[in-house]
């Protein structure tokens, strides 16, 4: 498995762990099971860490183009002075 695909999967899995831990952990607060609540809410930092590592892996391994991206053309504002014509 190449690192780019692994990084993308890590982002997805980390996001799912974080979402599941927070949603189910806060939802189970009504049941009063303290150990279950702490275990589920403990998934959130683990999920964030996995998603962050996946993001770093994607940024470092994604293919780059041969030329850097071009800067956008400046837009002309009606309030500013028009550019002087070139002789």
C-alpha positions as CSV (number, residue, x, y, z in Angstrom):
1,X,0.0,0.0,0.0
2,X,1.5,3.3,-1.0
3,X,1.9,6.1,1.7
4,X,-0.6,8.4,0.0
5,X,-3.4,5.9,0.2
6,X,-2.5,4.9,3.8
7,X,-2.6,8.6,4.8
8,X,-6.0,9.1,3.3
9,X,-7.3,6.0,5.1
10,X,-5.8,7.3,8.4
11,X,-7.6,10.6,8.0
12,X,-10.9,8.8,7.4
13,X,-10.4,6.3,10.3
14,X,-9.3,9.0,12.7
15,X,-12.3,11.1,11.8
16,X,-14.6,8.2,12.3
17,X,-13.1,7.3,15.7
18,X,-13.3,10.9,16.9
19,X,-16.9,11.3,15.8
20,X,-18.0,7.9,17.2
21,X,-16.2,8.6,20.5
22,X,-17.7,12.0,21.0
23,X,-21.3,11.2,19.8
24,X,-21.6,7.8,21.6
25,X,-19.7,9.0,24.7
26,X,-21.9,12.1,25.2
27,X,-25.0,10.1,24.4
28,X,-24.1,7.4,27.0
29,X,-23.8,10.0,29.8
30,X,-27.5,9.5,30.4
31,X,-27.0,5.8,31.3
32,X,-24.5,6.6,34.1
33,X,-21.9,4.0,33.2
34,X,-18.8,5.9,34.1
35,X,-16.2,3.5,32.7
36,X,-18.0,3.3,29.3
37,X,-18.2,7.1,29.1
38,X,-14.5,7.5,29.8
39,X,-13.5,4.8,27.4
40,X,-15.6,6.2,24.6
41,X,-14.5,9.8,25.2
42,X,-11.0,8.6,25.3
43,X,-11.3,7.6,21.6
44,X,-11.6,11.3,20.6
45,X,-7.9,12.2,21.2
46,X,-6.7,8.9,19.7
47,X,-8.8,9.7,16.6
48,X,-7.5,13.2,16.3
49,X,-3.9,11.9,16.6
50,X,-4.5,9.3,13.8
51,X,-6.2,11.9,11.6
52,X,-3.4,14.4,12.1
53,X,-0.7,11.8,11.3
54,X,-2.7,10.9,8.2
55,X,-2.9,14.5,7.1
56,X,0.9,14.9,7.5
57,X,1.4,11.8,5.5
58,X,-0.8,13.0,2.7
59,X,0.8,16.4,2.6
60,X,4.3,14.9,2.5
61,X,3.6,12.2,-0.1
62,X,1.1,13.8,-2.6
63,X,2.6,14.3,-6.1
64,X,3.7,17.7,-7.0
65,X,3.5,19.3,-10.4
66,X,6.6,20.3,-12.3
67,X,5.7,24.0,-12.2
68,X,4.5,25.8,-9.1
69,X,0.9,27.1,-9.1
70,X,0.6,30.5,-10.8
71,X,-0.5,33.5,-8.9
72,X,-4.0,34.8,-9.8
73,X,-4.3,37.8,-12.1
74,X,-4.9,41.0,-10.1
75,X,-8.5,42.2,-10.5
76,X,-9.0,45.8,-11.4
77,X,-11.0,47.8,-8.9
78,X,-13.2,50.6,-10.1
79,X,-12.0,52.8,-7.3
80,X,-8.3,52.5,-8.1
81,X,-6.4,54.3,-10.8
82,X,-6.3,52.5,-14.2
83,X,-2.9,51.1,-15.2
84,X,-0.9,53.3,-17.4
85,X,-0.6,52.2,-21.0
86,X,2.7,50.8,-22.1
87,X,4.5,52.8,-24.9
